[in-house]
Amino acid sequence: MNGYPALTTKNCPTGYVIFGDWSEFIIGLWGAIGLAVDPYGSNFSKGSVSVRALADVDFAVRHPESFAEIHPA
């Protein structure tokens, strides 16, 4: 995209573009990642164990003017 790297994701609607200085995007993790194991879940008879990972995460933008968005009308 005009010499800048471009990535895609299915987490944004089709046609939606976010352009910015991603070094200004901050991700904070609060504490450790918690794991919960359920050996008696619905797949127990197949030999599977369900594992759930939970994390407390926060997002912030240091300078909002570092980002621009384009979305279909």
PQR file of N, CA, C, O and H, with PARSE charges and radii, in Angstrom:
ATOM      1  N   MET A   1       0.853  -1.169   0.000 -0.4000 1.5000
ATOM      2  CA  MET A   1       0.000   0.000   0.000 -0.0000 2.0000
ATOM      3  C   MET A   1       0.900   1.234   0.000  0.5500 1.7000
ATOM      4  O   MET A   1       1.278   1.731   1.061 -0.5500 1.4000
ATOM      5  N   ASN A   2       1.231   1.709  -1.153 -0.4000 1.5000
ATOM      6  CA  ASN A   2       2.136   2.855  -1.317 -0.0000 2.0000
ATOM      7  C   ASN A   2       3.464   2.647  -0.600  0.5500 1.7000
ATOM      8  O   ASN A   2       4.006   3.587  -0.018 -0.5500 1.4000
ATOM      9  H   ASN A   2       0.924   1.304  -2.014  0.4000 1.0000
ATOM     10  N   GLY A   3       3.995   1.419  -0.635 -0.4000 1.5000
ATOM     11  CA  GLY A   3       5.276   1.129  -0.018 -0.0000 2.0000
ATOM     12  C   GLY A   3       5.199   0.715   1.442  0.5500 1.7000
ATOM     13  O   GLY A   3       6.215   0.332   2.023 -0.5500 1.4000
ATOM     14  H   GLY A   3       3.554   0.656  -1.108  0.4000 1.0000
ATOM     15  N   TYR A   4       4.016   0.782   2.053 -0.4000 1.5000
ATOM     16  CA  TYR A   4       3.843   0.357   3.437 -0.0000 2.0000
ATOM     17  C   TYR A   4       3.336  -1.081   3.470  0.5500 1.7000
ATOM     18  O   TYR A   4       2.581  -1.490   2.588 -0.5500 1.4000
ATOM     19  H   TYR A   4       3.190   1.093   1.581  0.4000 1.0000
ATOM     20  N   PRO A   5       3.744  -1.853   4.478 -0.5600 1.5000
ATOM     21  CA  PRO A   5       3.226  -3.216   4.579  0.2800 2.0000
ATOM     22  C   PRO A   5       1.719  -3.192   4.831  0.5500 1.7000
ATOM     23  O   PRO A   5       1.221  -2.313   5.535 -0.5500 1.4000
ATOM     24  N   ALA A   6       1.003  -4.142   4.265 -0.4000 1.5000
ATOM     25  CA  ALA A   6      -0.443  -4.240   4.449 -0.0000 2.0000
ATOM     26  C   ALA A   6      -0.787  -5.652   4.911  0.5500 1.7000
ATOM     27  O   ALA A   6      -0.261  -6.634   4.387 -0.5500 1.4000
ATOM     28  H   ALA A   6       1.408  -4.856   3.693  0.4000 1.0000
ATOM     29  N   LEU A   7      -1.668  -5.740   5.891 -0.4000 1.5000
ATOM     30  CA  LEU A   7      -2.120  -7.014   6.428 -0.0000 2.0000
ATOM     31  C   LEU A   7      -3.640  -7.045   6.400  0.5500 1.7000
ATOM     32  O   LEU A   7      -4.289  -6.000   6.380 -0.5500 1.4000
ATOM     33  H   LEU A   7      -2.095  -4.942   6.316  0.4000 1.0000
ATOM     34  N   THR A   8      -4.201  -8.239   6.398 -0.4000 1.5000
ATOM     35  CA  THR A   8      -5.652  -8.364   6.421 -0.0000 2.0000
ATOM     36  C   THR A   8      -6.078  -9.198   7.617  0.5500 1.7000
ATOM     37  O   THR A   8      -5.293  -9.969   8.170 -0.5500 1.4000
ATOM     38  H   THR A   8      -3.674  -9.088   6.414  0.4000 1.0000
ATOM     39  N   THR A   9      -7.334  -9.029   8.005 -0.4000 1.5000
ATOM     40  CA  THR A   9      -7.917  -9.814   9.082 -0.0000 2.0000
ATOM     41  C   THR A   9      -9.412  -9.961   8.832  0.5500 1.7000
ATOM     42  O   THR A   9     -10.031  -9.110   8.192 -0.5500 1.4000
ATOM     43  H   THR A   9      -7.972  -8.403   7.556  0.4000 1.0000
ATOM     44  N   LYS A  10      -9.974 -11.023   9.331 -0.4000 1.5000
ATOM     45  CA  LYS A  10     -11.416 -11.211   9.238 -0.0000 2.0000
ATOM     46  C   LYS A  10     -12.127 -10.589  10.447  0.5500 1.7000
ATOM     47  O   LYS A  10     -13.343 -10.723  10.583 -0.5500 1.4000
ATOM     48  H   LYS A  10      -9.471 -11.714   9.851  0.4000 1.0000
ATOM     49  N   ASN A  11     -11.378  -9.913  11.320 -0.4000 1.5000
ATOM     50  CA  ASN A  11     -11.950  -9.272  12.497 -0.0000 2.0000
ATOM     51  C   ASN A  11     -12.493  -7.884  12.207  0.5500 1.7000
ATOM     52  O   ASN A  11     -13.096  -7.268  13.085 -0.5500 1.4000
ATOM     53  H   ASN A  11     -10.390  -9.805  11.209  0.4000 1.0000
ATOM     54  N   CYS A  12     -12.295  -7.377  11.000 -0.4000 1.5000
ATOM     55  CA  CYS A  12     -12.852  -6.089  10.585 -0.0000 2.0000
ATOM     56  C   CYS A  12     -13.835  -6.333   9.445  0.5500 1.7000
ATOM     57  O   CYS A  12     -13.666  -7.274   8.670 -0.5500 1.4000
ATOM     58  H   CYS A  12     -11.804  -7.877  10.287  0.4000 1.0000
ATOM     59  N   PRO A  13     -14.847  -5.502   9.339 -0.5600 1.5000
ATOM     60  CA  PRO A  13     -15.780  -5.653   8.213  0.2800 2.0000
ATOM     61  C   PRO A  13     -15.075  -5.469   6.870  0.5500 1.7000
ATOM     62  O   PRO A  13     -14.039  -4.810   6.790 -0.5500 1.4000
ATOM     63  N   THR A  14     -15.638  -6.049   5.831 -0.4000 1.5000
ATOM     64  CA  THR A  14     -15.075  -5.949   4.485 -0.0000 2.0000
ATOM     65  C   THR A  14     -14.987  -4.486   4.065  0.5500 1.7000
ATOM     66  O   THR A  14     -15.938  -3.727   4.255 -0.5500 1.4000
ATOM     67  H   THR A  14     -16.480  -6.584   5.895  0.4000 1.0000
ATOM     68  N   GLY A  15     -13.867  -4.092   3.503 -0.4000 1.5000
ATOM     69  CA  GLY A  15     -13.684  -2.735   3.018 -0.0000 2.0000
ATOM     70  C   GLY A  15     -13.183  -1.758   4.064  0.5500 1.7000
ATOM     71  O   GLY A  15     -12.885  -0.611   3.732 -0.5500 1.4000
ATOM     72  H   GLY A  15     -13.095  -4.709   3.349  0.4000 1.0000
ATOM     73  N   TYR A  16     -13.082  -2.169   5.292 -0.4000 1.5000
ATOM     74  CA  TYR A  16     -12.637  -1.300   6.381 -0.0000 2.0000
ATOM     75  C   TYR A  16     -11.117  -1.321   6.439  0.5500 1.7000
ATOM     76  O   TYR A  16     -10.519  -2.397   6.440 -0.5500 1.4000
ATOM     77  H   TYR A  16     -13.324  -3.101   5.561  0.4000 1.0000
ATOM     78  N   VAL A  17     -10.481  -0.154   6.488 -0.4000 1.5000
ATOM     79  CA  VAL A  17      -9.020  -0.046   6.488 -0.0000 2.0000
ATOM     80  C   VAL A  17      -8.587   0.824   7.660  0.5500 1.7000
ATOM     81  O   VAL A  17      -9.160   1.889   7.894 -0.5500 1.4000
ATOM     82  H   VAL A  17     -10.968   0.720   6.487  0.4000 1.0000
ATOM     83  N   ILE A  18      -7.580   0.372   8.395 -0.4000 1.5000
ATOM     84  CA  ILE A  18      -6.972   1.179   9.450 -0.0000 2.0000
ATOM     85  C   ILE A  18      -5.512   1.376   9.073  0.5500 1.7000
ATOM     86  O   ILE A  18      -4.770   0.411   8.891 -0.5500 1.4000
ATOM     87  H   ILE A  18      -7.115  -0.492   8.205  0.4000 1.0000
ATOM     88  N   PHE A  19      -5.109   2.633   8.959 -0.4000 1.5000
ATOM     89  CA  PHE A  19      -3.737   2.984   8.599 -0.0000 2.0000
ATOM     90  C   PHE A  19      -3.134   3.736   9.770  0.5500 1.7000
ATOM     91  O   PHE A  19      -3.761   4.642  10.317 -0.5500 1.4000
ATOM     92  H   PHE A  19      -5.712   3.417   9.107  0.4000 1.0000
ATOM     93  N   GLY A  20      -1.919   3.366  10.158 -0.4000 1.5000
ATOM     94  CA  GLY A  20      -1.327   4.099  11.260 -0.0000 2.0000
ATOM     95  C   GLY A  20       0.058   3.638  11.625  0.5500 1.7000
ATOM     96  O   GLY A  20       0.609   2.704  11.041 -0.5500 1.4000
ATOM     97  H   GLY A  20      -1.410   2.629   9.713  0.4000 1.0000
ATOM     98  N   ASP A  21       0.605   4.319  12.606 -0.4000 1.5000
ATOM     99  CA  ASP A  21       1.905   3.990  13.180 -0.0000 2.0000
ATOM    100  C   ASP A  21       1.647   3.037  14.340  0.5500 1.7000
ATOM    101  O   ASP A  21       1.330   3.471  15.447 -0.5500 1.4000
ATOM    102  H   ASP A  21       0.158   5.077  13.080  0.4000 1.0000
ATOM    103  N   TRP A  22       1.784   1.733  14.086 -0.4000 1.5000
ATOM    104  CA  TRP A  22       1.406   0.720  15.059 -0.0000 2.0000
ATOM    105  C   TRP A  22       2.334   0.682  16.262  0.5500 1.7000
ATOM    106  O   TRP A  22       2.036  -0.006  17.238 -0.5500 1.4000
ATOM    107  H   TRP A  22       2.041   1.380  13.186  0.4000 1.0000
ATOM    108  N   SER A  23       3.452   1.402  16.219 -0.4000 1.5000
ATOM    109  CA  SER A  23       4.285   1.506  17.422 -0.0000 2.0000
ATOM    110  C   SER A  23       3.607   2.388  18.471  0.5500 1.7000
ATOM    111  O   SER A  23       4.030   2.402  19.627 -0.5500 1.4000
ATOM    112  H   SER A  23       3.694   1.960  15.426  0.4000 1.0000
ATOM    113  N   GLU A  24       2.567   3.119  18.086 -0.4000 1.5000
ATOM    114  CA  GLU A  24       1.800   3.964  19.004 -0.0000 2.0000
ATOM    115  C   GLU A  24       0.619   3.215  19.625  0.5500 1.7000
ATOM    116  O   GLU A  24      -0.118   3.790  20.427 -0.5500 1.4000
ATOM    117  H   GLU A  24       2.223   3.108  17.147  0.4000 1.0000
ATOM    118  N   PHE A  25       0.428   1.947  19.269 -0.4000 1.5000
ATOM    119  CA  PHE A  25      -0.651   1.110  19.802 -0.0000 2.0000
ATOM    120  C   PHE A  25      -0.083   0.289  20.957  0.5500 1.7000
ATOM    121  O   PHE A  25       0.901  -0.430  20.784 -0.5500 1.4000
ATOM    122  H   PHE A  25       1.026   1.480  18.618  0.4000 1.0000
ATOM    123  N   ILE A  26      -0.694   0.395  22.123 -0.4000 1.5000
ATOM    124  CA  ILE A  26      -0.159  -0.227  23.328 -0.0000 2.0000
ATOM    125  C   ILE A  26      -1.083  -1.361  23.768  0.5500 1.7000
ATOM    126  O   ILE A  26      -2.301  -1.192  23.837 -0.5500 1.4000
ATOM    127  H   ILE A  26      -1.494   0.979  22.263  0.4000 1.0000
ATOM    128  N   ILE A  27      -0.494  -2.512  24.063 -0.4000 1.5000
ATOM    129  CA  ILE A  27      -1.230  -3.662  24.588 -0.0000 2.0000
ATOM    130  C   ILE A  27      -0.670  -3.964  25.971  0.5500 1.7000
ATOM    131  O   ILE A  27       0.529  -4.189  26.133 -0.5500 1.4000
ATOM    132  H   ILE A  27       0.495  -2.650  24.008  0.4000 1.0000
ATOM    133  N   GLY A  28      -1.559  -3.964  26.971 -0.4000 1.5000
ATOM    134  CA  GLY A  28      -1.137  -4.250  28.337 -0.0000 2.0000
ATOM    135  C   GLY A  28      -1.727  -5.559  28.838  0.5500 1.7000
ATOM    136  O   GLY A  28      -2.929  -5.789  28.713 -0.5500 1.4000
ATOM    137  H   GLY A  28      -2.533  -3.781  26.839  0.4000 1.0000
ATOM    138  N   LEU A  29      -0.894  -6.407  29.398 -0.4000 1.5000
ATOM    139  CA  LEU A  29      -1.342  -7.649  30.025 -0.0000 2.0000
ATOM    140  C   LEU A  29      -1.306  -7.458  31.533  0.5500 1.7000
ATOM    141  O   LEU A  29      -0.286  -7.048  32.087 -0.5500 1.4000
ATOM    142  H   LEU A  29       0.083  -6.220  29.500  0.4000 1.0000
ATOM    143  N   TRP A  30      -2.422  -7.755  32.202 -0.4000 1.5000
ATOM    144  CA  TRP A  30      -2.515  -7.587  33.650 -0.0000 2.0000
ATOM    145  C   TRP A  30      -2.466  -8.962  34.301  0.5500 1.7000
ATOM    146  O   TRP A  30      -3.439  -9.715  34.259 -0.5500 1.4000
ATOM    147  H   TRP A  30      -3.251  -8.089  31.752  0.4000 1.0000
ATOM    148  N   GLY A  31      -1.345  -9.275  34.892 -0.4000 1.5000
ATOM    149  CA  GLY A  31      -1.196 -10.555  35.572 -0.0000 2.0000
ATOM    150  C   GLY A  31      -0.860 -11.670  34.607  0.5500 1.7000
ATOM    151  O   GLY A  31      -0.496 -11.440  33.454 -0.5500 1.4000
ATOM    152  H   GLY A  31      -0.555  -8.663  34.926  0.4000 1.0000
ATOM    153  N   ALA A  32      -0.992 -12.879  35.108 -0.4000 1.5000
ATOM    154  CA  ALA A  32      -0.642 -14.061  34.330 -0.0000 2.0000
ATOM    155  C   ALA A  32      -1.851 -14.571  33.551  0.5500 1.7000
ATOM    156  O   ALA A  32      -2.989 -14.201  33.842 -0.5500 1.4000
ATOM    157  H   ALA A  32      -1.288 -13.066  36.044  0.4000 1.0000
ATOM    158  N   ILE A  33      -1.601 -15.409  32.577 -0.4000 1.5000
ATOM    159  CA  ILE A  33      -2.676 -16.063  31.828 -0.0000 2.0000
ATOM    160  C   ILE A  33      -3.171 -17.236  32.673  0.5500 1.7000
ATOM    161  O   ILE A  33      -2.383 -18.071  33.116 -0.5500 1.4000
ATOM    162  H   ILE A  33      -0.678 -15.710  32.341  0.4000 1.0000
ATOM    163  N   GLY A  34      -4.486 -17.288  32.891 -0.4000 1.5000
ATOM    164  CA  GLY A  34      -5.067 -18.367  33.681 -0.0000 2.0000
ATOM    165  C   GLY A  34      -5.516 -19.514  32.792  0.5500 1.7000
ATOM    166  O   GLY A  34      -6.144 -19.295  31.756 -0.5500 1.4000
ATOM    167  H   GLY A  34      -5.127 -16.609  32.531  0.4000 1.0000
ATOM    168  N   LEU A  35      -5.197 -20.723  33.192 -0.4000 1.5000
ATOM    169  CA  LEU A  35      -5.597 -21.914  32.447 -0.0000 2.0000
ATOM    170  C   LEU A  35      -6.601 -22.706  33.276  0.5500 1.7000
ATOM    171  O   LEU A  35      -6.399 -22.917  34.471 -0.5500 1.4000
ATOM    172  H   LEU A  35      -4.686 -20.901  34.033  0.4000 1.0000
ATOM    173  N   ALA A  36      -7.684 -23.141  32.636 -0.4000 1.5000
ATOM    174  CA  ALA A  36      -8.687 -23.983  33.279 -0.0000 2.0000
ATOM    175  C   ALA A  36      -8.840 -25.244  32.429  0.5500 1.7000
ATOM    176  O   ALA A  36      -9.088 -25.163  31.225 -0.5500 1.4000
ATOM    177  H   ALA A  36      -7.848 -22.969  31.665  0.4000 1.0000
ATOM    178  N   VAL A  37      -8.692 -26.396  33.057 -0.4000 1.5000
ATOM    179  CA  VAL A  37      -8.768 -27.685  32.358 -0.0000 2.0000
ATOM    180  C   VAL A  37     -10.069 -28.384  32.747  0.5500 1.7000
ATOM    181  O   VAL A  37     -10.419 -28.452  33.926 -0.5500 1.4000
ATOM    182  H   VAL A  37      -8.491 -26.462  34.034  0.4000 1.0000
ATOM    183  N   ASP A  38     -10.783 -28.903  31.745 -0.4000 1.5000
ATOM    184  CA  ASP A  38     -12.018 -29.650  31.973 -0.0000 2.0000
ATOM    185  C   ASP A  38     -11.876 -31.034  31.349  0.5500 1.7000
ATOM    186  O   ASP A  38     -12.224 -31.217  30.183 -0.5500 1.4000
ATOM    187  H   ASP A  38     -10.499 -28.848  30.787  0.4000 1.0000
ATOM    188  N   PRO A  39     -11.372 -32.014  32.101 -0.5600 1.5000
ATOM    189  CA  PRO A  39     -11.171 -33.348  31.527  0.2800 2.0000
ATOM    190  C   PRO A  39     -12.476 -34.104  31.300  0.5500 1.7000
ATOM    191  O   PRO A  39     -12.470 -35.156  30.661 -0.5500 1.4000
ATOM    192  N   TYR A  40     -13.603 -33.585  31.815 -0.4000 1.5000
ATOM    193  CA  TYR A  40     -14.886 -34.294  31.708 -0.0000 2.0000
ATOM    194  C   TYR A  40     -15.840 -33.604  30.748  0.5500 1.7000
ATOM    195  O   TYR A  40     -17.053 -33.789  30.845 -0.5500 1.4000
ATOM    196  H   TYR A  40     -13.607 -32.730  32.334  0.4000 1.0000
ATOM    197  N   GLY A  41     -15.314 -32.816  29.829 -0.4000 1.5000
ATOM    198  CA  GLY A  41     -16.148 -32.104  28.851 -0.0000 2.0000
ATOM    199  C   GLY A  41     -16.788 -33.042  27.849  0.5500 1.7000
ATOM    200  O   GLY A  41     -16.691 -34.261  27.988 -0.5500 1.4000
ATOM    201  H   GLY A  41     -14.328 -32.666  29.750  0.4000 1.0000
ATOM    202  N   SER A  42     -17.442 -32.488  26.840 -0.4000 1.5000
ATOM    203  CA  SER A  42     -18.201 -33.271  25.861 -0.0000 2.0000
ATOM    204  C   SER A  42     -17.318 -34.177  25.002  0.5500 1.7000
ATOM    205  O   SER A  42     -17.823 -35.141  24.426 -0.5500 1.4000
ATOM    206  H   SER A  42     -17.521 -31.497  26.727  0.4000 1.0000
ATOM    207  N   ASN A  43     -16.021 -33.899  24.898 -0.4000 1.5000
ATOM    208  CA  ASN A  43     -15.123 -34.718  24.074 -0.0000 2.0000
ATOM    209  C   ASN A  43     -14.335 -35.725  24.891  0.5500 1.7000
ATOM    210  O   ASN A  43     -13.390 -36.323  24.376 -0.5500 1.4000
ATOM    211  H   ASN A  43     -15.611 -33.116  25.365  0.4000 1.0000
ATOM    212  N   PHE A  44     -14.700 -35.930  26.161 -0.4000 1.5000
ATOM    213  CA  PHE A  44     -13.965 -36.853  27.028 -0.0000 2.0000
ATOM    214  C   PHE A  44     -13.939 -38.268  26.456  0.5500 1.7000
ATOM    215  O   PHE A  44     -12.918 -38.953  26.524 -0.5500 1.4000
ATOM    216  H   PHE A  44     -15.467 -35.445  26.580  0.4000 1.0000
ATOM    217  N   SER A  45     -15.071 -38.703  25.890 -0.4000 1.5000
ATOM    218  CA  SER A  45     -15.134 -40.067  25.349 -0.0000 2.0000
ATOM    219  C   SER A  45     -14.237 -40.246  24.124  0.5500 1.7000
ATOM    220  O   SER A  45     -13.901 -41.378  23.775 -0.5500 1.4000
ATOM    221  H   SER A  45     -15.900 -38.147  25.834  0.4000 1.0000
ATOM    222  N   LYS A  46     -13.846 -39.166  23.473 -0.4000 1.5000
ATOM    223  CA  LYS A  46     -12.947 -39.223  22.310 -0.0000 2.0000
ATOM    224  C   LYS A  46     -11.476 -39.098  22.723  0.5500 1.7000
ATOM    225  O   LYS A  46     -10.582 -39.121  21.877 -0.5500 1.4000
ATOM    226  H   LYS A  46     -14.119 -38.247  23.757  0.4000 1.0000
ATOM    227  N   GLY A  47     -11.239 -38.967  24.022 -0.4000 1.5000
ATOM    228  CA  GLY A  47      -9.864 -38.824  24.495 -0.0000 2.0000
ATOM    229  C   GLY A  47      -9.355 -37.396  24.471  0.5500 1.7000
ATOM    230  O   GLY A  47      -8.148 -37.170  24.557 -0.5500 1.4000
ATOM    231  H   GLY A  47     -11.966 -38.948  24.709  0.4000 1.0000
ATOM    232  N   SER A  48     -10.252 -36.430  24.355 -0.4000 1.5000
ATOM    233  CA  SER A  48      -9.851 -35.020  24.311 -0.0000 2.0000
ATOM    234  C   SER A  48     -10.100 -34.358  25.658  0.5500 1.7000
ATOM    235  O   SER A  48     -10.987 -34.760  26.410 -0.5500 1.4000
ATOM    236  H   SER A  48     -11.233 -36.614  24.285  0.4000 1.0000
ATOM    237  N   VAL A  49      -9.319 -33.357  25.940 -0.4000 1.5000
ATOM    238  CA  VAL A  49      -9.472 -32.553  27.149 -0.0000 2.0000
ATOM    239  C   VAL A  49      -9.649 -31.106  26.715  0.5500 1.7000
ATOM    240  O   VAL A  49      -8.916 -30.614  25.857 -0.5500 1.4000
ATOM    241  H   VAL A  49      -8.598 -33.031  25.329  0.4000 1.0000
ATOM    242  N   SER A  50     -10.614 -30.431  27.302 -0.4000 1.5000
ATOM    243  CA  SER A  50     -10.841 -29.013  26.986 -0.0000 2.0000
ATOM    244  C   SER A  50      -9.968 -28.154  27.888  0.5500 1.7000
ATOM    245  O   SER A  50      -9.898 -28.378  29.096 -0.5500 1.4000
ATOM    246  H   SER A  50     -11.210 -30.830  27.999  0.4000 1.0000
ATOM    247  N   VAL A  51      -9.301 -27.167  27.290 -0.4000 1.5000
ATOM    248  CA  VAL A  51      -8.477 -26.222  28.040 -0.0000 2.0000
ATOM    249  C   VAL A  51      -8.922 -24.821  27.659  0.5500 1.7000
ATOM    250  O   VAL A  51      -9.062 -24.512  26.476 -0.5500 1.4000
ATOM    251  H   VAL A  51      -9.358 -26.985  26.308  0.4000 1.0000
ATOM    252  N   ARG A  52      -9.144 -23.977  28.650 -0.4000 1.5000
ATOM    253  CA  ARG A  52      -9.547 -22.585  28.415 -0.0000 2.0000
ATOM    254  C   ARG A  52      -8.461 -21.674  28.971  0.5500 1.7000
ATOM    255  O   ARG A  52      -8.035 -21.830  30.116 -0.5500 1.4000
ATOM    256  H   ARG A  52      -9.030 -24.228  29.611  0.4000 1.0000
ATOM    257  N   ALA A  53      -8.022 -20.732  28.165 -0.4000 1.5000
ATOM    258  CA  ALA A  53      -7.030 -19.748  28.597 -0.0000 2.0000
ATOM    259  C   ALA A  53      -7.709 -18.395  28.710  0.5500 1.7000
ATOM    260  O   ALA A  53      -8.383 -17.952  27.780 -0.5500 1.4000
ATOM    261  H   ALA A  53      -8.368 -20.605  27.236  0.4000 1.0000
ATOM    262  N   LEU A  54      -7.531 -17.740  29.846 -0.4000 1.5000
ATOM    263  CA  LEU A  54      -8.119 -16.422  30.087 -0.0000 2.0000
ATOM    264  C   LEU A  54      -7.007 -15.434  30.420  0.5500 1.7000
ATOM    265  O   LEU A  54      -6.088 -15.740  31.179 -0.5500 1.4000
ATOM    266  H   LEU A  54      -6.983 -18.099  30.601  0.4000 1.0000
ATOM    267  N   ALA A  55      -7.111 -14.248  29.839 -0.4000 1.5000
ATOM    268  CA  ALA A  55      -6.120 -13.212  30.101 -0.0000 2.0000
ATOM    269  C   ALA A  55      -6.819 -11.870  30.245  0.5500 1.7000
ATOM    270  O   ALA A  55      -7.781 -11.586  29.532 -0.5500 1.4000
ATOM    271  H   ALA A  55      -7.858 -13.999  29.222  0.4000 1.0000
ATOM    272  N   ASP A  56      -6.340 -11.050  31.162 -0.4000 1.5000
ATOM    273  CA  ASP A  56      -6.825  -9.678  31.298 -0.0000 2.0000
ATOM    274  C   ASP A  56      -5.922  -8.798  30.444  0.5500 1.7000
ATOM    275  O   ASP A  56      -4.726  -8.670  30.708 -0.5500 1.4000
ATOM    276  H   ASP A  56      -5.559 -11.280  31.741  0.4000 1.0000
ATOM    277  N   VAL A  57      -6.514  -8.194  29.413 -0.4000 1.5000
ATOM    278  CA  VAL A  57      -5.759  -7.418  28.433 -0.0000 2.0000
ATOM    279  C   VAL A  57      -6.414  -6.047  28.279  0.5500 1.7000
ATOM    280  O   VAL A  57      -7.637  -5.926  28.343 -0.5500 1.4000
ATOM    281  H   VAL A  57      -7.486  -8.298  29.199  0.4000 1.0000
ATOM    282  N   ASP A  58      -5.602  -5.029  28.077 -0.4000 1.5000
ATOM    283  CA  ASP A  58      -6.108  -3.683  27.830 -0.0000 2.0000
ATOM    284  C   ASP A  58      -5.381  -3.113  26.619  0.5500 1.7000
ATOM    285  O   ASP A  58      -4.221  -3.445  26.373 -0.5500 1.4000
ATOM    286  H   ASP A  58      -4.608  -5.128  28.024  0.4000 1.0000
ATOM    287  N   PHE A  59      -6.060  -2.258  25.866 -0.4000 1.5000
ATOM    288  CA  PHE A  59      -5.500  -1.638  24.667 -0.0000 2.0000
ATOM    289  C   PHE A  59      -5.599  -0.124  24.786  0.5500 1.7000
ATOM    290  O   PHE A  59      -6.560   0.398  25.352 -0.5500 1.4000
ATOM    291  H   PHE A  59      -7.002  -1.988  26.065  0.4000 1.0000
ATOM    292  N   ALA A  60      -4.616   0.573  24.259 -0.4000 1.5000
ATOM    293  CA  ALA A  60      -4.632   2.039  24.270 -0.0000 2.0000
ATOM    294  C   ALA A  60      -3.855   2.548  23.059  0.5500 1.7000
ATOM    295  O   ALA A  60      -3.013   1.847  22.497 -0.5500 1.4000
ATOM    296  H   ALA A  60      -3.835   0.149  23.800  0.4000 1.0000
ATOM    297  N   VAL A  61      -4.155   3.773  22.676 -0.4000 1.5000
ATOM    298  CA  VAL A  61      -3.446   4.453  21.594 -0.0000 2.0000
ATOM    299  C   VAL A  61      -2.742   5.654  22.206  0.5500 1.7000
ATOM    300  O   VAL A  61      -3.379   6.516  22.811 -0.5500 1.4000
ATOM    301  H   VAL A  61      -4.839   4.343  23.132  0.4000 1.0000
ATOM    302  N   ARG A  62      -1.424   5.706  22.045 -0.4000 1.5000
ATOM    303  CA  ARG A  62      -0.647   6.789  22.646 -0.0000 2.0000
ATOM    304  C   ARG A  62      -1.000   8.133  22.027  0.5500 1.7000
ATOM    305  O   ARG A  62      -1.215   9.107  22.749 -0.5500 1.4000
ATOM    306  H   ARG A  62      -0.906   5.005  21.554  0.4000 1.0000
ATOM    307  N   HIS A  63      -1.065   8.202  20.700 -0.4000 1.5000
ATOM    308  CA  HIS A  63      -1.408   9.436  19.994 -0.0000 2.0000
ATOM    309  C   HIS A  63      -2.475   9.100  18.947  0.5500 1.7000
ATOM    310  O   HIS A  63      -2.139   8.553  17.897 -0.5500 1.4000
ATOM    311  H   HIS A  63      -0.891   7.411  20.114  0.4000 1.0000
ATOM    312  N   PRO A  64      -3.739   9.409  19.200 -0.5600 1.5000
ATOM    313  CA  PRO A  64      -4.808   9.056  18.252  0.2800 2.0000
ATOM    314  C   PRO A  64      -4.600   9.621  16.849  0.5500 1.7000
ATOM    315  O   PRO A  64      -5.075   9.039  15.874 -0.5500 1.4000
ATOM    316  N   GLU A  65      -3.901  10.739  16.735 -0.4000 1.5000
ATOM    317  CA  GLU A  65      -3.679  11.322  15.413 -0.0000 2.0000
ATOM    318  C   GLU A  65      -2.721  10.488  14.565  0.5500 1.7000
ATOM    319  O   GLU A  65      -2.520  10.782  13.387 -0.5500 1.4000
ATOM    320  H   GLU A  65      -3.515  11.212  17.527  0.4000 1.0000
ATOM    321  N   SER A  66      -2.131   9.452  15.154 -0.4000 1.5000
ATOM    322  CA  SER A  66      -1.253   8.548  14.409 -0.0000 2.0000
ATOM    323  C   SER A  66      -2.020   7.525  13.596  0.5500 1.7000
ATOM    324  O   SER A  66      -1.416   6.718  12.889 -0.5500 1.4000
ATOM    325  H   SER A  66      -2.294   9.212  16.111  0.4000 1.0000
ATOM    326  N   PHE A  67      -3.357   7.545  13.686 -0.4000 1.5000
ATOM    327  CA  PHE A  67      -4.186   6.555  12.999 -0.0000 2.0000
ATOM    328  C   PHE A  67      -5.259   7.236  12.177  0.5500 1.7000
ATOM    329  O   PHE A  67      -5.754   8.310  12.520 -0.5500 1.4000
ATOM    330  H   PHE A  67      -3.848   8.200  14.261  0.4000 1.0000
ATOM    331  N   ALA A  68      -5.606   6.577  11.075 -0.4000 1.5000
ATOM    332  CA  ALA A  68      -6.713   7.020  10.213 -0.0000 2.0000
ATOM    333  C   ALA A  68      -7.494   5.794   9.815  0.5500 1.7000
ATOM    334  O   ALA A  68      -6.937   4.702   9.714 -0.5500 1.4000
ATOM    335  H   ALA A  68      -5.204   5.705  10.796  0.4000 1.0000
ATOM    336  N   GLU A  69      -8.786   5.967   9.586 -0.4000 1.5000
ATOM    337  CA  GLU A  69      -9.620   4.843   9.174 -0.0000 2.0000
ATOM    338  C   GLU A  69     -10.385   5.177   7.907  0.5500 1.7000
ATOM    339  O   GLU A  69     -10.790   6.315   7.674 -0.5500 1.4000
ATOM    340  H   GLU A  69      -9.239   6.855   9.668  0.4000 1.0000
ATOM    341  N   ILE A  70     -10.566   4.158   7.110 -0.4000 1.5000
ATOM    342  CA  ILE A  70     -11.359   4.274   5.885 -0.0000 2.0000
ATOM    343  C   ILE A  70     -12.398   3.159   5.944  0.5500 1.7000
ATOM    344  O   ILE A  70     -12.057   1.996   6.160 -0.5500 1.4000
ATOM    345  H   ILE A  70     -10.237   3.233   7.299  0.4000 1.0000
ATOM    346  N   HIS A  71     -13.657   3.514   5.754 -0.4000 1.5000
ATOM    347  CA  HIS A  71     -14.688   2.489   5.750 -0.0000 2.0000
ATOM    348  C   HIS A  71     -15.700   2.820   4.664  0.5500 1.7000
ATOM    349  O   HIS A  71     -15.928   3.985   4.338 -0.5500 1.4000
ATOM    350  H   HIS A  71     -13.935   4.459   5.579  0.4000 1.0000
ATOM    351  N   PRO A  72     -16.303   1.768   4.108 -0.5600 1.5000
ATOM    352  CA  PRO A  72     -17.282   1.998   3.034  0.2800 2.0000
ATOM    353  C   PRO A  72     -18.487   2.763   3.560  0.5500 1.7000
ATOM    354  O   PRO A  72     -18.897   2.597   4.708 -0.5500 1.4000
ATOM    355  N   ALA A  73     -19.039   3.597   2.705 -0.4000 1.5000
ATOM    356  CA  ALA A  73     -20.200   4.413   3.094 -0.0000 2.0000
ATOM    357  C   ALA A  73     -21.453   3.600   3.243  0.5500 1.7000
ATOM    358  O   ALA A  73     -22.508   4.146   3.566 -0.5500 1.4000
ATOM    359  H   ALA A  73     -18.705   3.733   1.772  0.4000 1.0000
TER
END
